[in-house]
Amino acid sequence: MGVLVAVEGLDGAGKRTLIDAVVGELTGRGVRVGTMAFPRYGKSVHADLAAEALRGRHGDVAASVNAMALLFALDRAEAREELSKLLADNDIVLLDRYVASNIAYSAARTRQSADGEIASWIEELEFGRFELPVPDEHVLLAVPVELAAERARRRGELDSDRALDAYERDKPLQERTGEVYRVMAESHWHGPWWRHAPHDDPAELTARLSKIIGR
């Protein structure tokens, strides 16, 4: 069974860039690596409904924190078998967002803490009722809100399919989300957390992950 690592951070933090770099280095060492990104836009009806809601469709769905959190959770629940197979077939599986993302954004929207009511509900829903695997390690990209927002804006300009949604346009929400992430990392929510800053070398994370899997 492979090691499960969730890479978390704000929109535009650079999660995909970091994952691609680490995957390249790990595979170069002969490590079997699997990846998955959430939400699974274009693959999951739940993810697509959430994306559409954040762009003004489906009435007041986006206004409901619980409704949005449930759509993102159902996306992951639908991918449970695929994720289990990735873990069975690889030494390590890197996820671009996971349960912590749902908690961070939902807690920020409700102005609650990382151990508040909405966080407990999501945790029970995803790890309890949906029986999703708990990550062995979390990696938090500790990127300033301004930098993440600028990256997200440029990404949207280059790709119309990735134009900013309601969450990405809301700077105060991004700031509160970053604070929830910080608390989760410092309290080691559900296991070890590794902070990766913009100037940090991806090779440092590669070395840490290699040590975890004994390679």
Secondary structure, DSSP 8 states (H G I E B T S, - for coil): --EEEEEE-STTS-HHHHHHHHHHHHHHTT--EEEEESS-TTT-HHHHHHHHHTTT-STTGGG-HHHHHHHHHHHHHHTHHHHHHHHHH-SEEEEES-HHHHHHHHHHHHT--TTSHHHHHHHIIIIIIS-----SEEEEE---HHHHHHHHHHHHHH-GGG---HHHH-HHHHHHHHHHHHHHHHTTTTS-EEEE-TTS-HHHHHHHHHHHTT-
